[in-house]
């Protein structure tokens, strides 16, 4: 019984760490690259516009989609490690 509780606690702590890490990456790309660091990225052009604008319009969306796929892959791997496969 205690082993199940420690396993569940490890599972949820790993899950929360993964969620927080994903949110940090998303916030950095969305707010950092798109808003805060836009003046620094204005000299670099991507697709005819500056990189800061690109991150604000497209980069944050593409990063978010990448984070979704990464989260699903990592959670499937964590489920397999903990013996919780479907």
The first five atom37 places (N, CA, C, CB, O) and aatype in JSON, in Angstrom:
{
  "aatype": [20, 20, 20, 20, 20, 20, 20, 20, 20, 20, 20, 20, 20, 20, 20, 20, 20, 20, 20, 20, 20, 20, 20, 20, 20, 20, 20, 20, 20, 20, 20, 20, 20, 20, 20, 20, 20, 20, 20, 20, 20, 20, 20, 20, 20, 20, 20, 20, 20, 20, 20, 20, 20, 20, 20, 20, 20, 20, 20, 20, 20, 20, 20, 20, 20, 20, 20, 20, 20, 20, 20, 20, 20, 20, 20, 20, 20, 20, 20, 20, 20, 20, 20, 20, 20, 20],
  "atom_mask": [
    [1, 1, 1, 1, 1],
    [1, 1, 1, 1, 1],
    [1, 1, 1, 1, 1],
    [1, 1, 1, 1, 1],
    [1, 1, 1, 1, 1],
    [1, 1, 1, 1, 1],
    [1, 1, 1, 1, 1],
    [1, 1, 1, 1, 1],
    [1, 1, 1, 1, 1],
    [1, 1, 1, 1, 1],
    [1, 1, 1, 1, 1],
    [1, 1, 1, 1, 1],
    [1, 1, 1, 1, 1],
    [1, 1, 1, 1, 1],
    [1, 1, 1, 1, 1],
    [1, 1, 1, 1, 1],
    [1, 1, 1, 1, 1],
    [1, 1, 1, 1, 1],
    [1, 1, 1, 1, 1],
    [1, 1, 1, 1, 1],
    [1, 1, 1, 1, 1],
    [1, 1, 1, 1, 1],
    [1, 1, 1, 1, 1],
    [1, 1, 1, 1, 1],
    [1, 1, 1, 1, 1],
    [1, 1, 1, 1, 1],
    [1, 1, 1, 1, 1],
    [1, 1, 1, 1, 1],
    [1, 1, 1, 1, 1],
    [1, 1, 1, 1, 1],
    [1, 1, 1, 1, 1],
    [1, 1, 1, 1, 1],
    [1, 1, 1, 1, 1],
    [1, 1, 1, 1, 1],
    [1, 1, 1, 1, 1],
    [1, 1, 1, 1, 1],
    [1, 1, 1, 1, 1],
    [1, 1, 1, 1, 1],
    [1, 1, 1, 1, 1],
    [1, 1, 1, 1, 1],
    [1, 1, 1, 1, 1],
    [1, 1, 1, 1, 1],
    [1, 1, 1, 1, 1],
    [1, 1, 1, 1, 1],
    [1, 1, 1, 1, 1],
    [1, 1, 1, 1, 1],
    [1, 1, 1, 1, 1],
    [1, 1, 1, 1, 1],
    [1, 1, 1, 1, 1],
    [1, 1, 1, 1, 1],
    [1, 1, 1, 1, 1],
    [1, 1, 1, 1, 1],
    [1, 1, 1, 1, 1],
    [1, 1, 1, 1, 1],
    [1, 1, 1, 1, 1],
    [1, 1, 1, 1, 1],
    [1, 1, 1, 1, 1],
    [1, 1, 1, 1, 1],
    [1, 1, 1, 1, 1],
    [1, 1, 1, 1, 1],
    [1, 1, 1, 1, 1],
    [1, 1, 1, 1, 1],
    [1, 1, 1, 1, 1],
    [1, 1, 1, 1, 1],
    [1, 1, 1, 1, 1],
    [1, 1, 1, 1, 1],
    [1, 1, 1, 1, 1],
    [1, 1, 1, 1, 1],
    [1, 1, 1, 1, 1],
    [1, 1, 1, 1, 1],
    [1, 1, 1, 1, 1],
    [1, 1, 1, 1, 1],
    [1, 1, 1, 1, 1],
    [1, 1, 1, 1, 1],
    [1, 1, 1, 1, 1],
    [1, 1, 1, 1, 1],
    [1, 1, 1, 1, 1],
    [1, 1, 1, 1, 1],
    [1, 1, 1, 1, 1],
    [1, 1, 1, 1, 1],
    [1, 1, 1, 1, 1],
    [1, 1, 1, 1, 1],
    [1, 1, 1, 1, 1],
    [1, 1, 1, 1, 1],
    [1, 1, 1, 1, 1],
    [1, 1, 1, 1, 1]
  ],
  "atom_positions": [
    [[0.82, -1.2, 0.0], [0.0, 0.0, 0.0], [0.86, 1.26, 0.0], [-0.93, 0.0, 1.2], [0.58, 2.21, -0.73]],
    [[1.91, 1.26, 0.82], [2.8, 2.43, 0.87], [3.57, 2.58, -0.44], [3.78, 2.31, 2.06], [3.87, 3.69, -0.88]],
    [[3.87, 1.42, -1.06], [4.59, 1.47, -2.33], [3.72, 2.1, -3.42], [5.02, 0.05, -2.76], [4.21, 2.85, -4.26]],
    [[2.41, 1.8, -3.39], [1.49, 2.4, -4.36], [1.39, 3.91, -4.17], [0.1, 1.78, -4.25], [1.33, 4.66, -5.15]],
    [[1.38, 4.35, -2.92], [1.31, 5.79, -2.65], [2.57, 6.51, -3.1], [1.06, 6.05, -1.17], [2.5, 7.6, -3.65]],
    [[3.73, 5.89, -2.86], [4.98, 6.53, -3.28], [5.09, 6.53, -4.81], [6.19, 5.8, -2.66], [5.61, 7.48, -5.4]],
    [[4.59, 5.47, -5.44], [4.58, 5.41, -6.91], [3.66, 6.48, -7.49], [4.16, 4.01, -7.39], [3.99, 7.12, -8.48]],
    [[2.49, 6.66, -6.86], [1.55, 7.69, -7.32], [2.13, 9.09, -7.1], [0.21, 7.55, -6.58], [1.97, 9.97, -7.95]],
    [[2.8, 9.28, -5.98], [3.41, 10.59, -5.71], [4.52, 10.88, -6.71], [3.96, 10.64, -4.27], [4.64, 12.01, -7.18]],
    [[5.32, 9.88, -7.04], [6.38, 10.05, -8.04], [5.78, 10.35, -9.42], [7.27, 8.79, -8.11], [6.29, 11.19, -10.16]],
    [[4.71, 9.66, -9.75], [4.04, 9.87, -11.03], [3.54, 11.31, -11.15], [2.87, 8.89, -11.2], [3.79, 11.97, -12.16]],
    [[2.85, 11.79, -10.12], [2.29, 13.14, -10.19], [3.35, 14.22, -10.09], [1.28, 13.33, -9.09], [3.21, 15.27, -10.72]],
    [[4.39, 13.98, -9.33], [5.46, 14.99, -9.27], [6.17, 15.08, -10.62], [6.47, 14.65, -8.15], [6.53, 16.18, -11.05]],
    [[6.38, 13.95, -11.27], [6.99, 13.96, -12.61], [6.06, 14.64, -13.61], [7.31, 12.53, -13.07], [6.51, 15.4, -14.46]],
    [[4.76, 14.36, -13.51], [3.79, 14.98, -14.4], [3.75, 16.49, -14.2], [2.39, 14.38, -14.17], [3.74, 17.24, -15.17]],
    [[3.73, 16.94, -12.96], [3.7, 18.38, -12.69], [4.98, 19.07, -13.15], [3.49, 18.64, -11.2], [4.93, 20.19, -13.66]],
    [[6.12, 18.41, -12.98], [7.39, 18.97, -13.45], [7.37, 19.11, -14.98], [8.57, 18.09, -13.0], [7.86, 20.1, -15.52]],
    [[6.8, 18.12, -15.65], [6.7, 18.17, -17.11], [5.76, 19.29, -17.56], [6.2, 16.81, -17.65], [6.06, 20.0, -18.52]],
    [[4.65, 19.45, -16.86], [3.71, 20.52, -17.19], [4.35, 21.89, -16.97], [2.42, 20.39, -16.34], [4.25, 22.77, -17.82]],
    [[5.01, 22.07, -15.84], [5.64, 23.36, -15.55], [6.76, 23.68, -16.54], [6.19, 23.37, -14.12], [6.9, 24.82, -16.97]],
    [[7.55, 22.68, -16.89], [8.59, 22.88, -17.89], [8.02, 23.28, -19.24], [9.43, 21.63, -18.04], [8.56, 24.15, -19.92]],
    [[6.93, 22.64, -19.63], [6.27, 22.97, -20.89], [5.72, 24.39, -20.87], [5.14, 21.97, -21.19], [5.83, 25.12, -21.86]],
    [[5.14, 24.78, -19.75], [4.61, 26.14, -19.63], [5.71, 27.18, -19.66], [3.8, 26.28, -18.36], [5.52, 28.27, -20.21]],
    [[6.84, 26.88, -19.08], [7.97, 27.82, -19.1], [8.47, 28.01, -20.53], [9.12, 27.31, -18.19], [8.73, 29.13, -20.96]],
    [[8.61, 26.91, -21.26], [9.05, 27.01, -22.66], [8.03, 27.81, -23.47], [9.25, 25.6, -23.28], [8.41, 28.69, -24.25]],
    [[6.74, 27.51, -23.3], [5.71, 28.22, -24.05], [5.71, 29.71, -23.7], [4.34, 27.61, -23.75], [5.6, 30.55, -24.6]],
    [[5.82, 30.04, -22.42], [5.82, 31.45, -22.01], [7.05, 32.17, -22.55], [5.77, 31.56, -20.48], [6.94, 33.32, -22.98]],
    [[8.2, 31.51, -22.54], [9.41, 32.15, -23.07], [9.26, 32.46, -24.55], [10.63, 31.25, -22.84], [9.6, 33.55, -25.01]],
    [[8.74, 31.49, -25.3], [8.59, 31.71, -26.75], [7.5, 32.74, -27.03], [8.26, 30.38, -27.47], [7.68, 33.63, -27.86]],
    [[6.37, 32.63, -26.33], [5.24, 33.54, -26.6], [5.52, 34.95, -26.13], [3.99, 33.03, -25.93], [5.41, 35.91, -26.9]],
    [[5.89, 35.09, -24.87], [6.07, 36.42, -24.3], [7.5, 36.93, -24.45], [5.69, 36.41, -22.84], [7.73, 38.1, -24.75]],
    [[8.46, 36.05, -24.25], [9.85, 36.47, -24.34], [10.26, 36.84, -25.75], [10.75, 35.39, -23.83], [10.65, 37.98, -26.01]],
    [[10.16, 35.87, -26.67], [10.6, 36.12, -28.04], [9.64, 37.02, -28.81], [10.75, 34.8, -28.78], [10.07, 37.8, -29.65]],
    [[8.34, 36.91, -28.52], [7.36, 37.69, -29.26], [7.18, 39.11, -28.77], [6.07, 37.0, -29.23], [6.81, 39.99, -29.55]],
    [[7.43, 39.36, -27.47], [7.15, 40.69, -26.92], [8.41, 41.31, -26.31], [6.04, 40.6, -25.86], [8.83, 42.38, -26.73]],
    [[9.0, 40.65, -25.32], [10.1, 41.25, -24.57], [11.38, 41.39, -25.39], [10.38, 40.44, -23.34], [12.05, 42.42, -25.33]],
    [[11.72, 40.35, -26.15], [12.97, 40.36, -26.92], [12.75, 40.76, -28.37], [13.63, 39.0, -26.85], [13.65, 40.59, -29.19]],
    [[11.59, 41.28, -28.71], [11.32, 41.65, -30.1], [12.28, 42.69, -30.63], [9.92, 42.16, -30.22], [12.73, 42.57, -31.77]],
    [[12.63, 43.72, -29.86], [13.6, 44.69, -30.4], [14.97, 44.05, -30.71], [13.79, 45.84, -29.41], [15.64, 44.46, -31.65]],
    [[15.37, 43.07, -29.93], [16.64, 42.4, -30.2], [16.58, 41.51, -31.44], [17.05, 41.56, -28.99], [17.58, 41.31, -32.11]],
    [[15.39, 41.0, -31.73], [15.23, 40.09, -32.86], [14.79, 40.79, -34.14], [14.23, 39.02, -32.51], [14.56, 40.13, -35.15]],
    [[14.66, 42.12, -34.11], [14.12, 42.84, -35.25], [15.04, 42.85, -36.46], [13.81, 44.25, -34.86], [14.58, 43.05, -37.58]],
    [[16.34, 42.64, -36.27], [17.26, 42.65, -37.4], [17.28, 41.36, -38.19], [18.64, 42.94, -36.91], [17.81, 41.33, -39.3]],
    [[16.71, 40.31, -37.66], [16.7, 39.0, -38.32], [15.36, 38.84, -39.05], [16.93, 37.83, -37.29], [14.3, 38.98, -38.44]],
    [[15.42, 38.54, -40.33], [14.17, 38.4, -41.1], [13.87, 36.92, -41.36], [14.26, 39.17, -42.43], [14.76, 36.13, -41.66]],
    [[12.6, 36.6, -41.23], [12.09, 35.25, -41.53], [10.81, 35.43, -42.32], [11.85, 34.4, -40.22], [9.86, 36.04, -41.82]],
    [[10.76, 34.92, -43.53], [9.55, 35.01, -44.33], [9.13, 36.42, -44.67], [8.44, 34.33, -43.64], [7.94, 36.69, -44.82]],
    [[10.09, 37.34, -44.78], [9.78, 38.7, -45.14], [9.43, 39.61, -43.97], [8.68, 38.71, -46.09], [9.09, 40.78, -44.18]],
    [[9.49, 39.12, -42.76], [9.2, 39.93, -41.58], [10.26, 39.68, -40.52], [7.78, 39.62, -41.02], [11.04, 38.73, -40.62]],
    [[10.29, 40.53, -39.5], [11.33, 40.32, -38.49], [10.98, 39.13, -37.59], [11.51, 41.6, -37.64], [9.82, 38.75, -37.46]],
    [[12.02, 38.57, -36.97], [11.88, 37.34, -36.21], [10.97, 37.51, -34.99], [13.24, 36.85, -35.77], [10.24, 36.58, -34.64]],
    [[11.0, 38.65, -34.34], [10.13, 38.9, -33.19], [8.66, 38.85, -33.57], [10.45, 40.23, -32.57], [7.85, 38.25, -32.85]],
    [[8.31, 39.46, -34.68], [6.93, 39.42, -35.17], [6.55, 38.0, -35.56], [6.74, 40.37, -36.37], [5.43, 37.55, -35.29]],
    [[7.48, 37.28, -36.19], [7.21, 35.9, -36.58], [6.92, 35.04, -35.36], [8.38, 35.32, -37.37], [5.99, 34.24, -35.38]],
    [[7.72, 35.19, -34.28], [7.47, 34.44, -33.06], [6.11, 34.78, -32.47], [8.57, 34.7, -32.03], [5.41, 33.9, -31.99]],
    [[5.73, 36.05, -32.51], [4.45, 36.45, -31.95], [3.28, 35.87, -32.77], [4.35, 37.98, -31.91], [2.25, 35.53, -32.2]],
    [[3.45, 35.76, -34.08], [2.34, 35.31, -34.93], [2.36, 33.8, -35.2], [2.38, 36.05, -36.23], [1.32, 33.16, -35.1]],
    [[3.5, 33.25, -35.53], [3.56, 31.84, -35.94], [4.37, 30.97, -34.99], [4.13, 31.75, -37.32], [3.99, 29.83, -34.7]],
    [[5.47, 31.49, -34.51], [6.39, 30.69, -33.71], [5.77, 30.17, -32.43], [7.59, 31.49, -33.38], [6.02, 29.03, -32.05]],
    [[4.98, 30.99, -31.75], [4.37, 30.53, -30.51], [3.34, 29.44, -30.77], [3.72, 31.7, -29.77], [3.21, 28.52, -29.96]],
    [[2.62, 29.53, -31.87], [1.64, 28.5, -32.21], [2.35, 27.19, -32.55], [0.76, 28.96, -33.39], [1.96, 26.13, -32.06]],
    [[3.38, 27.27, -33.37], [4.12, 26.06, -33.74], [4.82, 25.44, -32.53], [5.15, 26.38, -34.84], [4.88, 24.22, -32.41]],
    [[5.33, 26.28, -31.65], [5.95, 25.78, -30.43], [4.92, 25.1, -29.55], [6.63, 26.92, -29.66], [5.2, 24.05, -28.97]],
    [[3.73, 25.67, -29.44], [2.68, 25.08, -28.63], [2.28, 23.72, -29.18], [1.47, 26.01, -28.57], [2.07, 22.78, -28.41]],
    [[2.16, 23.59, -30.49], [1.84, 22.29, -31.1], [2.95, 21.29, -30.83], [1.61, 22.45, -32.62], [2.68, 20.13, -30.54]],
    [[4.21, 21.74, -30.93], [5.34, 20.86, -30.6], [5.31, 20.42, -29.15], [6.64, 21.56, -30.89], [5.62, 19.27, -28.85]],
    [[4.94, 21.31, -28.25], [4.86, 20.97, -26.83], [3.77, 19.93, -26.59], [4.59, 22.23, -25.97], [3.94, 19.03, -25.77]],
    [[2.64, 20.04, -27.31], [1.57, 19.06, -27.17], [2.07, 17.67, -27.55], [0.36, 19.44, -28.05], [1.83, 16.7, -26.82]],
    [[2.76, 17.56, -28.69], [3.27, 16.26, -29.11], [4.34, 15.75, -28.15], [3.85, 16.36, -30.53], [4.37, 14.56, -27.84]],
    [[5.21, 16.63, -27.67], [6.23, 16.22, -26.7], [5.59, 15.73, -25.42], [7.18, 17.39, -26.4], [6.0, 14.71, -24.87]],
    [[4.57, 16.44, -24.93], [3.9, 16.04, -23.69], [3.24, 14.68, -23.84], [2.87, 17.09, -23.29], [3.34, 13.84, -22.94]],
    [[2.56, 14.45, -24.96], [1.91, 13.16, -25.19], [2.93, 12.04, -25.26], [1.08, 13.2, -26.48], [2.72, 10.97, -24.69]],
    [[4.04, 12.27, -25.95], [5.09, 11.26, -26.05], [5.69, 10.96, -24.69], [6.19, 11.71, -27.02], [5.88, 9.8, -24.33]],
    [[6.0, 12.01, -23.92], [6.64, 11.82, -22.62], [5.69, 11.17, -21.62], [7.13, 13.17, -22.08], [6.12, 10.36, -20.8]],
    [[4.4, 11.52, -21.67], [3.44, 10.89, -20.76], [3.23, 9.42, -21.11], [2.11, 11.64, -20.79], [3.06, 8.6, -20.21]],
    [[3.23, 9.07, -22.39], [3.15, 7.66, -22.76], [4.36, 6.9, -22.24], [3.05, 7.52, -24.29], [4.24, 5.76, -21.78]],
    [[5.53, 7.53, -22.33], [6.75, 6.9, -21.82], [6.68, 6.76, -20.29], [7.98, 7.73, -22.23], [7.08, 5.73, -19.75]],
    [[6.19, 7.79, -19.6], [6.05, 7.72, -18.15], [5.04, 6.66, -17.74], [5.64, 9.08, -17.6], [5.26, 5.93, -16.77]],
    [[3.93, 6.57, -18.45], [2.94, 5.52, -18.17], [3.55, 4.13, -18.31], [1.73, 5.66, -19.11], [3.29, 3.25, -17.51]],
    [[4.38, 3.95, -19.35], [5.03, 2.65, -19.55], [6.02, 2.36, -18.42], [5.75, 2.61, -20.92], [6.13, 1.22, -17.97]],
    [[6.75, 3.39, -17.95], [7.7, 3.19, -16.87], [6.99, 2.82, -15.57], [8.53, 4.45, -16.67], [7.51, 2.03, -14.77]],
    [[5.8, 3.38, -15.35], [5.06, 3.13, -14.11], [4.11, 1.94, -14.22], [4.28, 4.37, -13.72], [3.44, 1.6, -13.24]],
    [[4.05, 1.31, -15.38], [3.16, 0.18, -15.56], [1.69, 0.57, -15.67], [3.33, -0.77, -14.42], [0.81, -0.17, -15.23]],
    [[1.4, 1.71, -16.25], [0.04, 2.23, -16.36], [-0.43, 2.31, -17.81], [-0.06, 3.6, -15.72], [-1.26, 3.15, -18.14]],
    [[0.09, 1.46, -18.67], [-0.32, 1.5, -20.08], [-1.79, 1.15, -20.2], [0.52, 0.53, -20.93], [-2.38, 0.51, -19.33]],
    [[-2.37, 1.6, -21.31], [-3.77, 1.27, -21.56], [-3.89, -0.13, -22.1], [-4.4, 2.27, -22.54], [-4.99, -0.59, -22.38]]
  ]
}
